[in-house]
Amino acid sequence: MNHAVSRWTRLGAMFNVSASRQDVDVERLLLDTARSTAANSRLIILAVTWLAKYGEYVAKHRLAHLIRHELEKEHQATMGLMLDLAREKGANNSHRFNQAIQACGCAVDERPLLDIDRRNNFFIRAAKANASALSLKWGRWMEDFELKNDAIRPAQWIVKHNRSMRRRADFGGDLRASISAELDTNPAAARSESALAQSCGATRTAVRDALQRLEMAGWIIRQRQENRNTIQPSPPIAA
């Protein structure tokens, strides 16, 4: 859990731990957060607050793909709750996480979200009685909460300490963001358009269109090698 918290600190969430020194893979951090929230209620509260405020930083196609293929079934309901809460509580979020929420399916069981509420039958019954409507929907019972916006740093700070966030914001979380994230974290995805389509969970046609837009903006270079297009990041020089 501490590793997840240190990465959230790097992204601007105010936890009392040192920030990670490595660049943050936002989508994989969300997976690790869904695995870790049972031990720390502040983790889910600040994660949801960050998502509600900065959801445009998230590569949504990639997140949905990772949920389907890498997140354990027992944690998909927690992810669904996190994203649904962010969509409900954030401004103008009505369509922001729909694809990823759909990938979460439904709970395979029902229980309190937090370990502390699972200690005995009395706490379990109390957790369900006090649970919010969304947490009941996802089968991970917890009380409703207010966003902690004063515990999240401003966008200028986040971009300064996480250079890839500027690109993500420019792409608005669309397929270009997923392609960019895969090129940053998965070198094998750069070998062809087909590999990118598979790793992003999108069609080749959609990936090709997104690559065209990225190339026109100077973000990538495509080269023809062995009957396929290889892709390399080529960030433009900052003004």
Helices and strands as residue ranges (DSSP letters): H 2-10, H 26-36, G 37-39, H 41-54, G 55-57, H 60-70, H 73-89, H 98-103, E 111-112, G 115-118, H 121-129, H 133-138, E 140-141, G 149-151, H 155-161, H 164-171, H 175-185, G 187-191, H 193-200, H 204-216, E 220-225, E 228-233
